[in-house]
Amino acid sequence: MSFVKITEKAIIFDIQRSSLYDGPGIRTTVFLKGCPLNCLWCHNPEATDGNRQLSFHIEKCTFCGKCEDVCVNRVHQLTDGIHAIDFSQCLLCGKCVNACPSSALKIVGKWMTVDEVMQEVLADYDFYLNSGGGITISGGEPLWNLPFTLELLKRCKLVGVNTCVETSGFVSSLRFIEMLPYIDVLLFDYKMTGSAEYLKYTGVSNEVILNNLEIAHSQEVSIILRCPVIPGINDTDQHFEGILAIDRKFPNLKGIELLPYHRMGNSKRLGIGIEETLVSLETVPVELSIKWIERLNELGCSKVKLGVG
C-alpha cells in the first residue's frame, strides 16, 4: 500500500516496544513531548516541556571531566567529586553527550515525522495481530500536538493498527471530537475530584476535562479510566466516591485502573535540572494499593483494578 508523504513532525522523547500496560495486547507506546498540566506527582517530568532537553544520570557519571572539556558554555563544572550542571546555558549541541564514555548524558527528545514513527510501529505489526495490540500515543499530552497525533492515528487506521491514546482530556472539545473517530481505546486520566483540587495539584481546572469525558462516552468510544492515587492528596473517600460517581454516570466504561504513586519522577526531575516534588513521599507499597481497591469495591465500584503508571 502506498501513501502520500506526511510532513507533520513532533518531538518524541521515547518509543517503547512490547509494552503490556498501555492498553490491550502487545503495544508500541509513542511518547510525545509537551503537556499543559503540571502534576506534582508526574512520573514523566521530562515530557512536560515541549522542547528538547539535556538529561544527566548521576549514577552513571565517572567524573572523567570529558564533558567539561568539550563544552564551550561551561555547562558542566566538576570540582571535588561534584558534577554541577547549569542547564540554562546548554545549547543542546550534543558535544558532551558524544564525549561521555559512560552514557551519563543524553538529549531528551527527537524531531520525528509521522513516516519515521510509523516505521517503528510497523516493525511489530505481527505481534499486534496475534495479541490484539497496536499503538498507544502518550506523553506528555499527545493532544498538545494534535495535528501530528491526528495524522499518526489516521495512518494507523489505514493499515489496520489498533489505536490507543492516553490523555488528560485537557484540550478544546472541538479538537477532541476531531480525534475520536480514529481511536479504538481511550486511556482517560481522572486525577482529582473537585475543580479546586484539580487546579491546585495539576495547574488546570477540570471543566473541559469532564466535558470531554462525557463527549467520548456519548460517542461510544471504548474508555479506560486511569486514576493516579497519591497518599495525602487524593487517597480519600471523597475522591474514591468521585471515581464511583464517574463509573455510575458513564456505565459503558471498559474499566478503571488505579495508578499508585511511585518516586520515579523525582530522580528524573533532578536529571533535567528542576526541583523535586513531594520529597517526603515514598513509593506506595502493594499492600496499600490493595486496600484502596478493596475500599472502592466496598463503595460499589466493581470495575476497578490495579494498573501500572
Contacts in CASP RR format, 6 or more apart in sequence:
PFRMAT RR
TARGET T0000
AUTHOR 0000-0000-0000
METHOD contacts of the structure
MODEL  1
MSFVKITEKAIIFDIQRSSLYDGPGIRTTVFLKGCPLNCLWCHNPEATDG
NRQLSFHIEKCTFCGKCEDVCVNRVHQLTDGIHAIDFSQCLLCGKCVNAC
PSSALKIVGKWMTVDEVMQEVLADYDFYLNSGGGITISGGEPLWNLPFTL
ELLKRCKLVGVNTCVETSGFVSSLRFIEMLPYIDVLLFDYKMTGSAEYLK
YTGVSNEVILNNLEIAHSQEVSIILRCPVIPGINDTDQHFEGILAIDRKF
PNLKGIELLPYHRMGNSKRLGIGIEETLVSLETVPVELSIKWIERLNELG
CSKVKLGVG
1 158 0 8 1.000
1 159 0 8 1.000
3 155 0 8 1.000
3 158 0 8 1.000
5 115 0 8 1.000
6 113 0 8 1.000
6 114 0 8 1.000
6 115 0 8 1.000
6 151 0 8 1.000
6 155 0 8 1.000
7 113 0 8 1.000
8 113 0 8 1.000
8 114 0 8 1.000
8 147 0 8 1.000
8 148 0 8 1.000
8 151 0 8 1.000
8 152 0 8 1.000
9 111 0 8 1.000
9 112 0 8 1.000
9 113 0 8 1.000
9 114 0 8 1.000
9 148 0 8 1.000
10 32 0 8 1.000
10 33 0 8 1.000
10 111 0 8 1.000
10 112 0 8 1.000
10 145 0 8 1.000
10 148 0 8 1.000
10 149 0 8 1.000
11 32 0 8 1.000
11 33 0 8 1.000
11 34 0 8 1.000
11 50 0 8 1.000
11 51 0 8 1.000
11 52 0 8 1.000
11 109 0 8 1.000
11 110 0 8 1.000
11 111 0 8 1.000
11 112 0 8 1.000
12 30 0 8 1.000
12 31 0 8 1.000
12 32 0 8 1.000
12 33 0 8 1.000
12 109 0 8 1.000
12 110 0 8 1.000
12 111 0 8 1.000
12 112 0 8 1.000
12 117 0 8 1.000
13 31 0 8 1.000
13 32 0 8 1.000
13 33 0 8 1.000
13 46 0 8 1.000
13 47 0 8 1.000
13 108 0 8 1.000
13 109 0 8 1.000
13 110 0 8 1.000
13 139 0 8 1.000
14 29 0 8 1.000
14 31 0 8 1.000
15 28 0 8 1.000
15 29 0 8 1.000
15 30 0 8 1.000
15 31 0 8 1.000
15 117 0 8 1.000
15 120 0 8 1.000
16 28 0 8 1.000
16 29 0 8 1.000
16 31 0 8 1.000
17 28 0 8 1.000
17 120 0 8 1.000
17 123 0 8 1.000
17 124 0 8 1.000
18 26 0 8 1.000
18 28 0 8 1.000
18 124 0 8 1.000
18 127 0 8 1.000
19 26 0 8 1.000
19 27 0 8 1.000
19 28 0 8 1.000
19 29 0 8 1.000
19 136 0 8 1.000
20 26 0 8 1.000
20 27 0 8 1.000
21 307 0 8 1.000
21 308 0 8 1.000
21 309 0 8 1.000
22 29 0 8 1.000
22 136 0 8 1.000
22 138 0 8 1.000
22 164 0 8 1.000
22 166 0 8 1.000
22 187 0 8 1.000
23 133 0 8 1.000
23 136 0 8 1.000
23 164 0 8 1.000
23 185 0 8 1.000
23 187 0 8 1.000
23 224 0 8 1.000
24 131 0 8 1.000
24 132 0 8 1.000
24 133 0 8 1.000
24 162 0 8 1.000
24 164 0 8 1.000
24 185 0 8 1.000
25 128 0 8 1.000
25 131 0 8 1.000
25 132 0 8 1.000
25 133 0 8 1.000
25 134 0 8 1.000
26 124 0 8 1.000
26 127 0 8 1.000
26 128 0 8 1.000
26 130 0 8 1.000
26 131 0 8 1.000
26 132 0 8 1.000
26 133 0 8 1.000
26 134 0 8 1.000
27 128 0 8 1.000
27 133 0 8 1.000
27 134 0 8 1.000
27 135 0 8 1.000
27 136 0 8 1.000
27 164 0 8 1.000
28 120 0 8 1.000
28 121 0 8 1.000
28 123 0 8 1.000
28 124 0 8 1.000
28 134 0 8 1.000
28 135 0 8 1.000
28 136 0 8 1.000
29 135 0 8 1.000
29 136 0 8 1.000
29 137 0 8 1.000
29 138 0 8 1.000
30 117 0 8 1.000
30 120 0 8 1.000
30 121 0 8 1.000
30 135 0 8 1.000
30 136 0 8 1.000
30 137 0 8 1.000
30 138 0 8 1.000
30 152 0 8 1.000
31 44 0 8 1.000
31 47 0 8 1.000
31 138 0 8 1.000
31 139 0 8 1.000
31 140 0 8 1.000
32 47 0 8 1.000
32 137 0 8 1.000
32 138 0 8 1.000
32 139 0 8 1.000
32 140 0 8 1.000
32 141 0 8 1.000
32 142 0 8 1.000
32 144 0 8 1.000
32 145 0 8 1.000
32 148 0 8 1.000
32 149 0 8 1.000
33 46 0 8 1.000
33 47 0 8 1.000
33 49 0 8 1.000
33 50 0 8 1.000
33 51 0 8 1.000
33 52 0 8 1.000
33 108 0 8 1.000
33 109 0 8 1.000
33 139 0 8 1.000
33 140 0 8 1.000
34 47 0 8 1.000
34 48 0 8 1.000
34 49 0 8 1.000
34 50 0 8 1.000
34 139 0 8 1.000
34 140 0 8 1.000
34 141 0 8 1.000
34 144 0 8 1.000
34 145 0 8 1.000
35 42 0 8 1.000
35 47 0 8 1.000
35 48 0 8 1.000
35 50 0 8 1.000
35 139 0 8 1.000
35 140 0 8 1.000
35 141 0 8 1.000
35 144 0 8 1.000
35 168 0 8 1.000
36 141 0 8 1.000
36 144 0 8 1.000
36 168 0 8 1.000
36 170 0 8 1.000
36 204 0 8 1.000
37 48 0 8 1.000
37 141 0 8 1.000
37 168 0 8 1.000
37 170 0 8 1.000
37 202 0 8 1.000
37 203 0 8 1.000
37 204 0 8 1.000
38 48 0 8 1.000
38 202 0 8 1.000
38 203 0 8 1.000
39 191 0 8 1.000
39 201 0 8 1.000
39 202 0 8 1.000
39 228 0 8 1.000
40 201 0 8 1.000
40 230 0 8 1.000
40 233 0 8 1.000
40 277 0 8 1.000
40 278 0 8 1.000
41 228 0 8 1.000
41 230 0 8 1.000
41 233 0 8 1.000
41 261 0 8 1.000
41 277 0 8 1.000
41 278 0 8 1.000
42 48 0 8 1.000
42 265 0 8 1.000
43 262 0 8 1.000
43 264 0 8 1.000
43 265 0 8 1.000
43 268 0 8 1.000
43 309 0 8 1.000
44 139 0 8 1.000
44 140 0 8 1.000
44 265 0 8 1.000
44 268 0 8 1.000
45 265 0 8 1.000
45 268 0 8 1.000
45 269 0 8 1.000
45 272 0 8 1.000
45 274 0 8 1.000
46 53 0 8 1.000
46 55 0 8 1.000
46 108 0 8 1.000
46 268 0 8 1.000
46 272 0 8 1.000
47 139 0 8 1.000
47 140 0 8 1.000
48 140 0 8 1.000
49 272 0 8 1.000
50 144 0 8 1.000
52 92 0 8 1.000
52 107 0 8 1.000
52 108 0 8 1.000
52 109 0 8 1.000
52 110 0 8 1.000
53 87 0 8 1.000
53 92 0 8 1.000
53 107 0 8 1.000
53 108 0 8 1.000
53 109 0 8 1.000
53 272 0 8 1.000
54 75 0 8 1.000
54 85 0 8 1.000
54 87 0 8 1.000
54 90 0 8 1.000
54 92 0 8 1.000
54 96 0 8 1.000
54 97 0 8 1.000
54 105 0 8 1.000
54 106 0 8 1.000
54 107 0 8 1.000
54 108 0 8 1.000
54 272 0 8 1.000
55 105 0 8 1.000
55 106 0 8 1.000
55 107 0 8 1.000
55 108 0 8 1.000
55 268 0 8 1.000
55 271 0 8 1.000
55 272 0 8 1.000
56 83 0 8 1.000
56 85 0 8 1.000
56 104 0 8 1.000
56 105 0 8 1.000
56 271 0 8 1.000
56 272 0 8 1.000
56 273 0 8 1.000
57 103 0 8 1.000
57 104 0 8 1.000
57 105 0 8 1.000
57 106 0 8 1.000
57 271 0 8 1.000
58 83 0 8 1.000
58 104 0 8 1.000
58 270 0 8 1.000
58 271 0 8 1.000
59 104 0 8 1.000
60 102 0 8 1.000
60 103 0 8 1.000
60 104 0 8 1.000
61 83 0 8 1.000
61 102 0 8 1.000
61 104 0 8 1.000
62 101 0 8 1.000
62 102 0 8 1.000
62 104 0 8 1.000
63 78 0 8 1.000
63 81 0 8 1.000
63 83 0 8 1.000
64 100 0 8 1.000
64 101 0 8 1.000
64 102 0 8 1.000
65 76 0 8 1.000
65 78 0 8 1.000
66 96 0 8 1.000
66 99 0 8 1.000
66 100 0 8 1.000
66 101 0 8 1.000
67 75 0 8 1.000
67 76 0 8 1.000
67 96 0 8 1.000
67 99 0 8 1.000
67 100 0 8 1.000
67 105 0 8 1.000
68 74 0 8 1.000
68 76 0 8 1.000
68 77 0 8 1.000
68 78 0 8 1.000
69 99 0 8 1.000
70 95 0 8 1.000
70 96 0 8 1.000
70 98 0 8 1.000
70 99 0 8 1.000
71 95 0 8 1.000
71 96 0 8 1.000
73 86 0 8 1.000
73 89 0 8 1.000
73 90 0 8 1.000
73 91 0 8 1.000
74 86 0 8 1.000
74 89 0 8 1.000
75 85 0 8 1.000
75 86 0 8 1.000
75 87 0 8 1.000
75 89 0 8 1.000
75 90 0 8 1.000
75 96 0 8 1.000
76 83 0 8 1.000
76 84 0 8 1.000
76 85 0 8 1.000
76 96 0 8 1.000
77 83 0 8 1.000
77 84 0 8 1.000
77 85 0 8 1.000
77 86 0 8 1.000
78 84 0 8 1.000
85 273 0 8 1.000
87 272 0 8 1.000
87 273 0 8 1.000
92 107 0 8 1.000
94 107 0 8 1.000
96 105 0 8 1.000
97 105 0 8 1.000
97 106 0 8 1.000
97 107 0 8 1.000
108 272 0 8 1.000
114 148 0 8 1.000
114 151 0 8 1.000
114 152 0 8 1.000
114 155 0 8 1.000
117 152 0 8 1.000
118 152 0 8 1.000
118 155 0 8 1.000
118 156 0 8 1.000
121 134 0 8 1.000
121 135 0 8 1.000
121 156 0 8 1.000
121 161 0 8 1.000
122 159 0 8 1.000
122 161 0 8 1.000
124 134 0 8 1.000
125 159 0 8 1.000
125 161 0 8 1.000
127 133 0 8 1.000
128 134 0 8 1.000
128 161 0 8 1.000
128 162 0 8 1.000
132 162 0 8 1.000
133 162 0 8 1.000
134 156 0 8 1.000
134 161 0 8 1.000
134 162 0 8 1.000
134 163 0 8 1.000
134 164 0 8 1.000
135 152 0 8 1.000
135 156 0 8 1.000
135 161 0 8 1.000
135 162 0 8 1.000
135 163 0 8 1.000
135 164 0 8 1.000
136 164 0 8 1.000
136 165 0 8 1.000
136 166 0 8 1.000
136 187 0 8 1.000
137 149 0 8 1.000
137 152 0 8 1.000
137 153 0 8 1.000
137 163 0 8 1.000
137 164 0 8 1.000
137 165 0 8 1.000
137 166 0 8 1.000
138 165 0 8 1.000
138 166 0 8 1.000
138 187 0 8 1.000
139 166 0 8 1.000
141 167 0 8 1.000
141 168 0 8 1.000
141 169 0 8 1.000
141 170 0 8 1.000
141 171 0 8 1.000
142 149 0 8 1.000
142 165 0 8 1.000
142 166 0 8 1.000
142 167 0 8 1.000
143 149 0 8 1.000
143 165 0 8 1.000
143 167 0 8 1.000
143 169 0 8 1.000
143 170 0 8 1.000
143 171 0 8 1.000
143 175 0 8 1.000
143 176 0 8 1.000
143 179 0 8 1.000
144 171 0 8 1.000
146 171 0 8 1.000
146 175 0 8 1.000
146 178 0 8 1.000
146 179 0 8 1.000
149 165 0 8 1.000
149 179 0 8 1.000
150 178 0 8 1.000
150 179 0 8 1.000
150 182 0 8 1.000
153 163 0 8 1.000
153 165 0 8 1.000
153 179 0 8 1.000
153 182 0 8 1.000
153 183 0 8 1.000
154 182 0 8 1.000
156 162 0 8 1.000
156 163 0 8 1.000
156 182 0 8 1.000
157 163 0 8 1.000
157 182 0 8 1.000
162 184 0 8 1.000
162 185 0 8 1.000
163 182 0 8 1.000
163 183 0 8 1.000
163 184 0 8 1.000
163 185 0 8 1.000
164 183 0 8 1.000
164 184 0 8 1.000
164 185 0 8 1.000
164 186 0 8 1.000
164 187 0 8 1.000
165 179 0 8 1.000
165 183 0 8 1.000
165 185 0 8 1.000
165 186 0 8 1.000
165 187 0 8 1.000
166 187 0 8 1.000
166 189 0 8 1.000
166 226 0 8 1.000
167 186 0 8 1.000
167 187 0 8 1.000
167 188 0 8 1.000
167 189 0 8 1.000
168 189 0 8 1.000
168 191 0 8 1.000
168 202 0 8 1.000
168 209 0 8 1.000
169 176 0 8 1.000
169 188 0 8 1.000
169 189 0 8 1.000
169 208 0 8 1.000
169 209 0 8 1.000
169 212 0 8 1.000
169 213 0 8 1.000
170 204 0 8 1.000
170 208 0 8 1.000
170 209 0 8 1.000
171 208 0 8 1.000
171 212 0 8 1.000
172 208 0 8 1.000
173 208 0 8 1.000
173 211 0 8 1.000
173 212 0 8 1.000
173 215 0 8 1.000
176 212 0 8 1.000
176 215 0 8 1.000
176 216 0 8 1.000
177 215 0 8 1.000
177 219 0 8 1.000
180 186 0 8 1.000
180 215 0 8 1.000
180 216 0 8 1.000
180 219 0 8 1.000
180 221 0 8 1.000
183 221 0 8 1.000
184 222 0 8 1.000
185 222 0 8 1.000
185 223 0 8 1.000
185 224 0 8 1.000
185 254 0 8 1.000
186 216 0 8 1.000
186 221 0 8 1.000
186 222 0 8 1.000
186 223 0 8 1.000
186 224 0 8 1.000
187 224 0 8 1.000
187 226 0 8 1.000
188 213 0 8 1.000
188 216 0 8 1.000
188 223 0 8 1.000
188 224 0 8 1.000
188 225 0 8 1.000
188 226 0 8 1.000
189 226 0 8 1.000
189 227 0 8 1.000
189 228 0 8 1.000
190 213 0 8 1.000
190 225 0 8 1.000
190 226 0 8 1.000
190 227 0 8 1.000
190 243 0 8 1.000
190 246 0 8 1.000
191 198 0 8 1.000
191 201 0 8 1.000
191 202 0 8 1.000
191 227 0 8 1.000
191 228 0 8 1.000
191 234 0 8 1.000
192 198 0 8 1.000
192 201 0 8 1.000
192 202 0 8 1.000
192 206 0 8 1.000
192 234 0 8 1.000
192 239 0 8 1.000
193 234 0 8 1.000
193 238 0 8 1.000
193 239 0 8 1.000
193 241 0 8 1.000
193 242 0 8 1.000
193 243 0 8 1.000
194 206 0 8 1.000
195 205 0 8 1.000
195 206 0 8 1.000
195 207 0 8 1.000
197 234 0 8 1.000
198 204 0 8 1.000
198 205 0 8 1.000
198 206 0 8 1.000
198 209 0 8 1.000
199 205 0 8 1.000
199 206 0 8 1.000
201 233 0 8 1.000
201 234 0 8 1.000
213 223 0 8 1.000
213 246 0 8 1.000
213 250 0 8 1.000
214 250 0 8 1.000
216 223 0 8 1.000
217 223 0 8 1.000
217 250 0 8 1.000
217 252 0 8 1.000
217 253 0 8 1.000
220 252 0 8 1.000
222 254 0 8 1.000
223 250 0 8 1.000
223 252 0 8 1.000
223 253 0 8 1.000
223 254 0 8 1.000
223 255 0 8 1.000
224 253 0 8 1.000
224 254 0 8 1.000
224 255 0 8 1.000
224 256 0 8 1.000
224 257 0 8 1.000
225 243 0 8 1.000
225 246 0 8 1.000
225 247 0 8 1.000
225 253 0 8 1.000
225 255 0 8 1.000
225 256 0 8 1.000
225 257 0 8 1.000
226 257 0 8 1.000
226 259 0 8 1.000
226 307 0 8 1.000
226 309 0 8 1.000
227 243 0 8 1.000
227 256 0 8 1.000
227 257 0 8 1.000
227 258 0 8 1.000
227 259 0 8 1.000
228 234 0 8 1.000
228 259 0 8 1.000
228 260 0 8 1.000
228 261 0 8 1.000
228 309 0 8 1.000
229 235 0 8 1.000
229 239 0 8 1.000
229 258 0 8 1.000
229 259 0 8 1.000
229 260 0 8 1.000
229 261 0 8 1.000
229 284 0 8 1.000
229 289 0 8 1.000
229 292 0 8 1.000
230 261 0 8 1.000
230 278 0 8 1.000
230 281 0 8 1.000
231 261 0 8 1.000
231 281 0 8 1.000
231 284 0 8 1.000
231 288 0 8 1.000
235 292 0 8 1.000
237 295 0 8 1.000
237 299 0 8 1.000
240 292 0 8 1.000
240 295 0 8 1.000
240 296 0 8 1.000
240 299 0 8 1.000
240 301 0 8 1.000
241 299 0 8 1.000
243 256 0 8 1.000
243 296 0 8 1.000
243 301 0 8 1.000
243 304 0 8 1.000
244 296 0 8 1.000
244 299 0 8 1.000
244 300 0 8 1.000
244 301 0 8 1.000
246 253 0 8 1.000
247 253 0 8 1.000
247 256 0 8 1.000
247 301 0 8 1.000
247 303 0 8 1.000
253 303 0 8 1.000
255 303 0 8 1.000
255 304 0 8 1.000
255 305 0 8 1.000
256 301 0 8 1.000
256 303 0 8 1.000
256 304 0 8 1.000
256 305 0 8 1.000
257 304 0 8 1.000
257 305 0 8 1.000
257 306 0 8 1.000
257 307 0 8 1.000
258 289 0 8 1.000
258 292 0 8 1.000
258 293 0 8 1.000
258 296 0 8 1.000
258 304 0 8 1.000
258 305 0 8 1.000
258 306 0 8 1.000
258 307 0 8 1.000
259 307 0 8 1.000
259 308 0 8 1.000
259 309 0 8 1.000
260 283 0 8 1.000
260 284 0 8 1.000
260 288 0 8 1.000
260 289 0 8 1.000
260 292 0 8 1.000
260 306 0 8 1.000
261 278 0 8 1.000
261 281 0 8 1.000
261 283 0 8 1.000
261 284 0 8 1.000
262 283 0 8 1.000
262 284 0 8 1.000
262 309 0 8 1.000
263 281 0 8 1.000
263 282 0 8 1.000
263 283 0 8 1.000
266 276 0 8 1.000
266 277 0 8 1.000
266 278 0 8 1.000
266 279 0 8 1.000
269 275 0 8 1.000
269 276 0 8 1.000
269 277 0 8 1.000
270 276 0 8 1.000
289 306 0 8 1.000
290 306 0 8 1.000
293 304 0 8 1.000
293 305 0 8 1.000
293 306 0 8 1.000
296 304 0 8 1.000
297 304 0 8 1.000
END
